[in-house]
């Protein structure tokens, strides 16, 4: 399953996705954690955000820069 997930997520690199900001990240490498409309809580992965400004609950555009096995990493696209 991990190889399938990793392969699917790699296709998102370079795309801009709509992400709802759920929380500030506890991982110091990231500012926020969020989800796309396709990600179910406690089932699917997260989108970790490295750069940008937002408030919890905001829906923002995130350019995906990297993928992990279950998660995506990107930056908020400033308007």
Biopython code that builds the backbone (N, CA, C, O; Angstrom):
import numpy as np
from Bio.PDB.StructureBuilder import StructureBuilder

atoms = [
    (1, "UNK", "N", (0.812, -1.205, 0.000)),
    (1, "UNK", "CA", (0.000, 0.000, 0.000)),
    (1, "UNK", "C", (0.855, 1.268, 0.000)),
    (1, "UNK", "O", (0.496, 2.269, -0.621)),
    (2, "UNK", "N", (1.992, 1.215, 0.704)),
    (2, "UNK", "CA", (2.833, 2.405, 0.788)),
    (2, "UNK", "C", (3.362, 2.821, -0.579)),
    (2, "UNK", "O", (3.410, 4.009, -0.897)),
    (3, "UNK", "N", (3.755, 1.850, -1.376)),
    (3, "UNK", "CA", (4.288, 2.175, -2.711)),
    (3, "UNK", "C", (3.211, 2.807, -3.592)),
    (3, "UNK", "O", (3.498, 3.719, -4.367)),
    (4, "UNK", "N", (1.988, 2.329, -3.475)),
    (4, "UNK", "CA", (0.882, 2.893, -4.256)),
    (4, "UNK", "C", (0.622, 4.330, -3.817)),
    (4, "UNK", "O", (0.511, 5.228, -4.651)),
    (5, "UNK", "N", (0.525, 4.542, -2.516)),
    (5, "UNK", "CA", (0.280, 5.883, -1.978)),
    (5, "UNK", "C", (1.387, 6.839, -2.402)),
    (5, "UNK", "O", (1.121, 7.953, -2.853)),
    (6, "UNK", "N", (2.623, 6.396, -2.255)),
    (6, "UNK", "CA", (3.762, 7.251, -2.601)),
    (6, "UNK", "C", (3.735, 7.624, -4.080)),
    (6, "UNK", "O", (4.016, 8.769, -4.434)),
    (7, "UNK", "N", (3.401, 6.673, -4.940)),
    (7, "UNK", "CA", (3.325, 6.931, -6.372)),
    (7, "UNK", "C", (2.221, 7.918, -6.722)),
    (7, "UNK", "O", (2.414, 8.803, -7.556)),
    (8, "UNK", "N", (1.069, 7.768, -6.087)),
    (8, "UNK", "CA", (-0.051, 8.676, -6.348)),
    (8, "UNK", "C", (0.272, 10.090, -5.880)),
    (8, "UNK", "O", (-0.037, 11.058, -6.575)),
    (9, "UNK", "N", (0.888, 10.217, -4.714)),
    (9, "UNK", "CA", (1.173, 11.540, -4.172)),
    (9, "UNK", "C", (2.243, 12.278, -4.979)),
    (9, "UNK", "O", (2.218, 13.506, -5.060)),
    (10, "UNK", "N", (3.175, 11.541, -5.574)),
    (10, "UNK", "CA", (4.208, 12.193, -6.390)),
    (10, "UNK", "C", (3.595, 12.965, -7.555)),
    (10, "UNK", "O", (4.169, 13.949, -8.021)),
    (11, "UNK", "N", (2.438, 12.522, -8.023)),
    (11, "UNK", "CA", (1.770, 13.205, -9.131)),
    (11, "UNK", "C", (1.307, 14.614, -8.758)),
    (11, "UNK", "O", (1.053, 15.433, -9.640)),
    (12, "UNK", "N", (1.193, 14.902, -7.457)),
    (12, "UNK", "CA", (0.743, 16.226, -7.013)),
    (12, "UNK", "C", (1.864, 17.258, -6.975)),
    (12, "UNK", "O", (1.592, 18.455, -6.876)),
    (13, "UNK", "N", (3.128, 16.815, -7.052)),
    (13, "UNK", "CA", (4.252, 17.758, -7.008)),
    (13, "UNK", "C", (4.128, 18.734, -8.174)),
    (13, "UNK", "O", (3.949, 18.338, -9.326)),
    (14, "UNK", "N", (4.229, 20.031, -7.839)),
    (14, "UNK", "CA", (4.105, 21.083, -8.845)),
    (14, "UNK", "C", (2.697, 21.616, -9.004)),
    (14, "UNK", "O", (2.499, 22.661, -9.623)),
    (15, "UNK", "N", (1.712, 20.914, -8.454)),
    (15, "UNK", "CA", (0.325, 21.371, -8.533)),
    (15, "UNK", "C", (0.003, 22.297, -7.369)),
    (15, "UNK", "O", (0.676, 22.281, -6.338)),
    (16, "UNK", "N", (-1.030, 23.100, -7.553)),
    (16, "UNK", "CA", (-1.543, 23.938, -6.475)),
    (16, "UNK", "C", (-2.887, 23.375, -6.050)),
    (16, "UNK", "O", (-3.794, 23.219, -6.866)),
    (17, "UNK", "N", (-3.006, 23.070, -4.753)),
    (17, "UNK", "CA", (-4.216, 22.455, -4.213)),
    (17, "UNK", "C", (-4.857, 23.363, -3.172)),
    (17, "UNK", "O", (-4.171, 24.112, -2.476)),
    (18, "UNK", "N", (-6.175, 23.286, -3.076)),
    (18, "UNK", "CA", (-6.909, 24.010, -2.043)),
    (18, "UNK", "C", (-6.814, 23.195, -0.750)),
    (18, "UNK", "O", (-7.145, 22.010, -0.721)),
    (19, "UNK", "N", (-6.357, 23.855, 0.312)),
    (19, "UNK", "CA", (-6.104, 23.176, 1.588)),
    (19, "UNK", "C", (-6.767, 23.958, 2.710)),
    (19, "UNK", "O", (-6.661, 25.183, 2.762)),
    (20, "UNK", "N", (-7.452, 23.257, 3.610)),
    (20, "UNK", "CA", (-7.976, 23.904, 4.811)),
    (20, "UNK", "C", (-6.935, 23.740, 5.919)),
    (20, "UNK", "O", (-6.442, 22.641, 6.172)),
    (21, "UNK", "N", (-6.617, 24.849, 6.567)),
    (21, "UNK", "CA", (-5.625, 24.837, 7.638)),
    (21, "UNK", "C", (-6.294, 24.302, 8.906)),
    (21, "UNK", "O", (-7.267, 24.874, 9.396)),
    (22, "UNK", "N", (-5.758, 23.196, 9.426)),
    (22, "UNK", "CA", (-6.347, 22.574, 10.615)),
    (22, "UNK", "C", (-5.654, 22.949, 11.901)),
    (22, "UNK", "O", (-6.297, 23.087, 12.941)),
    (23, "UNK", "N", (-4.332, 23.118, 11.839)),
    (23, "UNK", "CA", (-3.603, 23.388, 13.087)),
    (23, "UNK", "C", (-2.214, 23.926, 12.775)),
    (23, "UNK", "O", (-1.702, 23.803, 11.663)),
    (24, "UNK", "N", (-1.628, 24.526, 13.805)),
    (24, "UNK", "CA", (-0.210, 24.855, 13.728)),
    (24, "UNK", "C", (0.522, 23.530, 13.879)),
    (24, "UNK", "O", (0.068, 22.651, 14.612)),
    (25, "UNK", "N", (1.641, 23.381, 13.199)),
    (25, "UNK", "CA", (2.370, 22.120, 13.243)),
    (25, "UNK", "C", (3.191, 22.001, 14.517)),
    (25, "UNK", "O", (3.803, 22.969, 14.967)),
    (26, "UNK", "N", (3.196, 20.816, 15.087)),
    (26, "UNK", "CA", (4.057, 20.545, 16.240)),
    (26, "UNK", "C", (5.487, 20.258, 15.785)),
    (26, "UNK", "O", (6.419, 20.300, 16.589)),
    (27, "UNK", "N", (5.656, 19.968, 14.499)),
    (27, "UNK", "CA", (6.978, 19.721, 13.920)),
    (27, "UNK", "C", (7.591, 21.069, 13.564)),
    (27, "UNK", "O", (7.005, 21.837, 12.800)),
    (28, "UNK", "N", (8.756, 21.359, 14.106)),
    (28, "UNK", "CA", (9.395, 22.664, 13.900)),
    (28, "UNK", "C", (9.742, 22.962, 12.442)),
    (28, "UNK", "O", (9.986, 24.116, 12.087)),
    (29, "UNK", "N", (9.765, 21.937, 11.602)),
    (29, "UNK", "CA", (10.098, 22.129, 10.190)),
    (29, "UNK", "C", (8.942, 22.771, 9.417)),
    (29, "UNK", "O", (9.132, 23.254, 8.301)),
    (30, "UNK", "N", (7.749, 22.775, 10.011)),
    (30, "UNK", "CA", (6.555, 23.247, 9.305)),
    (30, "UNK", "C", (5.794, 24.272, 10.137)),
    (30, "UNK", "O", (5.880, 24.282, 11.365)),
    (31, "UNK", "N", (5.048, 25.135, 9.450)),
    (31, "UNK", "CA", (4.219, 26.126, 10.133)),
    (31, "UNK", "C", (2.839, 25.572, 10.469)),
    (31, "UNK", "O", (2.356, 25.705, 11.593)),
    (32, "UNK", "N", (2.205, 24.938, 9.456)),
    (32, "UNK", "CA", (0.826, 24.485, 9.595)),
    (32, "UNK", "C", (0.657, 23.069, 9.076)),
    (32, "UNK", "O", (1.506, 22.530, 8.365)),
    (33, "UNK", "N", (-0.486, 22.478, 9.464)),
    (33, "UNK", "CA", (-0.927, 21.211, 8.903)),
    (33, "UNK", "C", (-2.347, 21.415, 8.407)),
    (33, "UNK", "O", (-3.141, 22.115, 9.036)),
    (34, "UNK", "N", (-2.662, 20.801, 7.280)),
    (34, "UNK", "CA", (-3.998, 20.934, 6.728)),
    (34, "UNK", "C", (-4.372, 19.718, 5.914)),
    (34, "UNK", "O", (-3.653, 18.719, 5.877)),
    (35, "UNK", "N", (-5.532, 19.828, 5.252)),
    (35, "UNK", "CA", (-6.048, 18.735, 4.426)),
    (35, "UNK", "C", (-6.647, 19.287, 3.144)),
    (35, "UNK", "O", (-7.139, 20.414, 3.101)),
    (36, "UNK", "N", (-6.596, 18.473, 2.108)),
    (36, "UNK", "CA", (-7.333, 18.800, 0.889)),
    (36, "UNK", "C", (-8.750, 18.272, 1.060)),
    (36, "UNK", "O", (-9.048, 17.587, 2.038)),
    (37, "UNK", "N", (-9.620, 18.589, 0.114)),
    (37, "UNK", "CA", (-11.010, 18.099, 0.208)),
    (37, "UNK", "C", (-11.080, 16.579, 0.065)),
    (37, "UNK", "O", (-12.110, 15.981, 0.373)),
    (38, "UNK", "N", (-9.999, 15.948, -0.397)),
    (38, "UNK", "CA", (-9.992, 14.498, -0.605)),
    (38, "UNK", "C", (-9.499, 13.735, 0.616)),
    (38, "UNK", "O", (-9.583, 12.507, 0.651)),
    (39, "UNK", "N", (-8.982, 14.450, 1.627)),
    (39, "UNK", "CA", (-8.355, 13.805, 2.782)),
    (39, "UNK", "C", (-9.315, 13.691, 3.958)),
    (39, "UNK", "O", (-9.742, 14.700, 4.520)),
    (40, "UNK", "N", (-9.649, 12.466, 4.325)),
    (40, "UNK", "CA", (-10.526, 12.232, 5.476)),
    (40, "UNK", "C", (-9.693, 12.268, 6.758)),
    (40, "UNK", "O", (-8.607, 11.690, 6.808)),
    (41, "UNK", "N", (-10.197, 12.946, 7.794)),
    (41, "UNK", "CA", (-9.477, 12.973, 9.075)),
    (41, "UNK", "C", (-9.223, 11.568, 9.608)),
    (41, "UNK", "O", (-10.081, 10.691, 9.502)),
    (42, "UNK", "N", (-8.050, 11.361, 10.176)),
    (42, "UNK", "CA", (-7.638, 10.092, 10.797)),
    (42, "UNK", "C", (-7.528, 8.927, 9.821)),
    (42, "UNK", "O", (-7.280, 7.797, 10.242)),
    (43, "UNK", "N", (-7.709, 9.183, 8.513)),
    (43, "UNK", "CA", (-7.575, 8.106, 7.528)),
    (43, "UNK", "C", (-6.482, 8.468, 6.536)),
    (43, "UNK", "O", (-5.520, 7.721, 6.354)),
    (44, "UNK", "N", (-6.638, 9.611, 5.902)),
    (44, "UNK", "CA", (-5.693, 10.035, 4.876)),
    (44, "UNK", "C", (-4.581, 10.887, 5.484)),
    (44, "UNK", "O", (-4.624, 11.266, 6.655)),
    (45, "UNK", "N", (-3.594, 11.172, 4.655)),
    (45, "UNK", "CA", (-2.457, 11.955, 5.098)),
    (45, "UNK", "C", (-2.778, 13.433, 5.240)),
    (45, "UNK", "O", (-3.920, 13.864, 5.078)),
    (46, "UNK", "N", (-1.742, 14.194, 5.547)),
    (46, "UNK", "CA", (-1.854, 15.628, 5.762)),
    (46, "UNK", "C", (-1.073, 16.388, 4.706)),
    (46, "UNK", "O", (-0.263, 15.821, 3.972)),
    (47, "UNK", "N", (-1.336, 17.684, 4.650)),
    (47, "UNK", "CA", (-0.502, 18.591, 3.872)),
    (47, "UNK", "C", (0.254, 19.426, 4.895)),
    (47, "UNK", "O", (-0.350, 20.162, 5.675)),
    (48, "UNK", "N", (1.573, 19.310, 4.888)),
    (48, "UNK", "CA", (2.431, 20.093, 5.774)),
    (48, "UNK", "C", (2.861, 21.342, 5.032)),
    (48, "UNK", "O", (3.281, 21.269, 3.878)),
    (49, "UNK", "N", (2.758, 22.494, 5.691)),
    (49, "UNK", "CA", (3.029, 23.773, 5.037)),
    (49, "UNK", "C", (4.272, 24.401, 5.649)),
    (49, "UNK", "O", (4.365, 24.585, 6.862)),
    (50, "UNK", "N", (5.246, 24.731, 4.761)),
    (50, "UNK", "CA", (6.519, 25.298, 5.208)),
    (50, "UNK", "C", (6.516, 26.812, 5.244)),
    (50, "UNK", "O", (7.140, 27.412, 6.119)),
    (51, "UNK", "N", (5.817, 27.446, 4.299)),
    (51, "UNK", "CA", (5.857, 28.904, 4.195)),
    (51, "UNK", "C", (4.470, 29.458, 3.935)),
    (51, "UNK", "O", (3.619, 28.800, 3.337)),
    (52, "UNK", "N", (4.261, 30.685, 4.400)),
    (52, "UNK", "CA", (3.014, 31.375, 4.120)),
    (52, "UNK", "C", (2.313, 31.801, 5.393)),
    (52, "UNK", "O", (2.683, 31.403, 6.498)),
    (53, "UNK", "N", (1.293, 32.622, 5.208)),
    (53, "UNK", "CA", (0.512, 33.121, 6.346)),
    (53, "UNK", "C", (-0.920, 32.633, 6.226)),
    (53, "UNK", "O", (-1.507, 32.629, 5.144)),
    (54, "UNK", "N", (-1.473, 32.222, 7.365)),
    (54, "UNK", "CA", (-2.864, 31.761, 7.401)),
    (54, "UNK", "C", (-3.313, 31.693, 8.846)),
    (54, "UNK", "O", (-2.508, 31.764, 9.774)),
    (55, "UNK", "N", (-4.612, 31.555, 9.014)),
    (55, "UNK", "CA", (-5.214, 31.327, 10.320)),
    (55, "UNK", "C", (-5.861, 29.943, 10.293)),
    (55, "UNK", "O", (-6.220, 29.440, 9.228)),
    (56, "UNK", "N", (-6.006, 29.338, 11.455)),
    (56, "UNK", "CA", (-6.680, 28.046, 11.554)),
    (56, "UNK", "C", (-8.091, 28.204, 10.956)),
    (56, "UNK", "O", (-8.808, 29.149, 11.285)),
    (57, "UNK", "N", (-8.471, 27.281, 10.089)),
    (57, "UNK", "CA", (-9.783, 27.329, 9.443)),
    (57, "UNK", "C", (-9.770, 27.973, 8.069)),
    (57, "UNK", "O", (-10.726, 27.825, 7.307)),
    (58, "UNK", "N", (-8.689, 28.694, 7.740)),
    (58, "UNK", "CA", (-8.591, 29.307, 6.409)),
    (58, "UNK", "C", (-8.481, 28.231, 5.337)),
    (58, "UNK", "O", (-7.919, 27.160, 5.567)),
    (59, "UNK", "N", (-9.023, 28.533, 4.171)),
    (59, "UNK", "CA", (-8.824, 27.685, 2.995)),
    (59, "UNK", "C", (-7.871, 28.452, 2.095)),
    (59, "UNK", "O", (-8.165, 29.567, 1.664)),
    (60, "UNK", "N", (-6.724, 27.841, 1.814)),
    (60, "UNK", "CA", (-5.650, 28.511, 1.076)),
    (60, "UNK", "C", (-5.203, 27.657, -0.103)),
    (60, "UNK", "O", (-5.468, 26.456, -0.157)),
    (61, "UNK", "N", (-4.529, 28.292, -1.032)),
    (61, "UNK", "CA", (-3.910, 27.593, -2.152)),
    (61, "UNK", "C", (-2.482, 27.217, -1.748)),
    (61, "UNK", "O", (-1.713, 28.068, -1.299)),
    (62, "UNK", "N", (-2.136, 25.944, -1.909)),
    (62, "UNK", "CA", (-0.815, 25.457, -1.522)),
    (62, "UNK", "C", (-0.156, 24.801, -2.722)),
    (62, "UNK", "O", (-0.699, 23.870, -3.317)),
    (63, "UNK", "N", (1.024, 25.299, -3.070)),
    (63, "UNK", "CA", (1.805, 24.677, -4.151)),
    (63, "UNK", "C", (2.594, 23.528, -3.542)),
    (63, "UNK", "O", (3.383, 23.724, -2.618)),
    (64, "UNK", "N", (2.374, 22.334, -4.065)),
    (64, "UNK", "CA", (3.007, 21.127, -3.537)),
    (64, "UNK", "C", (4.437, 21.033, -4.064)),
    (64, "UNK", "O", (4.670, 21.035, -5.273)),
    (65, "UNK", "N", (5.385, 20.953, -3.139)),
    (65, "UNK", "CA", (6.810, 20.909, -3.479)),
    (65, "UNK", "C", (7.426, 19.525, -3.297)),
    (65, "UNK", "O", (8.386, 19.171, -3.981)),
    (66, "UNK", "N", (6.863, 18.739, -2.364)),
    (66, "UNK", "CA", (7.426, 17.420, -2.052)),
    (66, "UNK", "C", (6.295, 16.474, -1.678)),
    (66, "UNK", "O", (5.198, 16.902, -1.318)),
    (67, "UNK", "N", (6.583, 15.171, -1.770)),
    (67, "UNK", "CA", (5.629, 14.180, -1.271)),
    (67, "UNK", "C", (6.371, 13.173, -0.411)),
    (67, "UNK", "O", (7.537, 12.861, -0.654)),
    (68, "UNK", "N", (5.685, 12.678, 0.582)),
    (68, "UNK", "CA", (6.185, 11.609, 1.443)),
    (68, "UNK", "C", (5.327, 10.378, 1.140)),
    (68, "UNK", "O", (4.567, 10.384, 0.173)),
    (69, "UNK", "N", (5.437, 9.352, 1.934)),
    (69, "UNK", "CA", (4.652, 8.151, 1.668)),
    (69, "UNK", "C", (3.153, 8.443, 1.767)),
    (69, "UNK", "O", (2.377, 7.996, 0.922)),
    (70, "UNK", "N", (2.741, 9.195, 2.804)),
    (70, "UNK", "CA", (1.316, 9.448, 3.008)),
    (70, "UNK", "C", (0.945, 10.930, 3.018)),
    (70, "UNK", "O", (-0.238, 11.267, 3.063)),
    (71, "UNK", "N", (1.928, 11.807, 2.977)),
    (71, "UNK", "CA", (1.677, 13.230, 3.164)),
    (71, "UNK", "C", (2.286, 14.063, 2.044)),
    (71, "UNK", "O", (3.152, 13.606, 1.298)),
    (72, "UNK", "N", (1.804, 15.303, 1.950)),
    (72, "UNK", "CA", (2.338, 16.261, 0.987)),
    (72, "UNK", "C", (2.951, 17.433, 1.736)),
    (72, "UNK", "O", (2.562, 17.731, 2.865)),
    (73, "UNK", "N", (3.916, 18.098, 1.099)),
    (73, "UNK", "CA", (4.579, 19.261, 1.685)),
    (73, "UNK", "C", (4.539, 20.380, 0.661)),
    (73, "UNK", "O", (4.832, 20.169, -0.515)),
    (74, "UNK", "N", (4.167, 21.590, 1.122)),
    (74, "UNK", "CA", (4.128, 22.699, 0.186)),
    (74, "UNK", "C", (4.127, 24.052, 0.876)),
    (74, "UNK", "O", (4.264, 24.157, 2.095)),
    (75, "UNK", "N", (3.968, 25.077, 0.061)),
    (75, "UNK", "CA", (3.972, 26.459, 0.519)),
    (75, "UNK", "C", (2.677, 27.132, 0.098)),
    (75, "UNK", "O", (2.157, 26.881, -0.988)),
    (76, "UNK", "N", (2.162, 27.996, 0.975)),
    (76, "UNK", "CA", (0.970, 28.766, 0.631)),
    (76, "UNK", "C", (1.314, 29.730, -0.481)),
    (76, "UNK", "O", (2.343, 30.405, -0.439)),
    (77, "UNK", "N", (0.448, 29.791, -1.477)),
    (77, "UNK", "CA", (0.618, 30.729, -2.592)),
    (77, "UNK", "C", (0.016, 32.052, -2.149)),
    (77, "UNK", "O", (-1.191, 32.161, -1.936)),
    (78, "UNK", "N", (0.876, 33.058, -2.013)),
    (78, "UNK", "CA", (0.403, 34.386, -1.596)),
    (78, "UNK", "C", (-0.329, 35.039, -2.736)),
    (78, "UNK", "O", (0.099, 34.952, -3.887)),
    (79, "UNK", "N", (-1.437, 35.699, -2.428)),
    (79, "UNK", "CA", (-2.254, 36.350, -3.465)),
    (79, "UNK", "C", (-1.630, 37.656, -3.903)),
    (79, "UNK", "O", (-2.175, 38.342, -4.767)),
]
sb = StructureBuilder()
sb.init_structure("model")
sb.init_model(0)
sb.init_chain("A")
sb.init_seg("    ")
for serial, (resi, resn, name, xyz) in enumerate(atoms, 1):
    if name == "N":
        sb.init_residue(resn, " ", resi, " ")
    sb.init_atom(name, np.array(xyz, "f"), 0.0, 1.0, " ", f" {name:<3s}", serial, name[0])
structure = sb.get_structure()
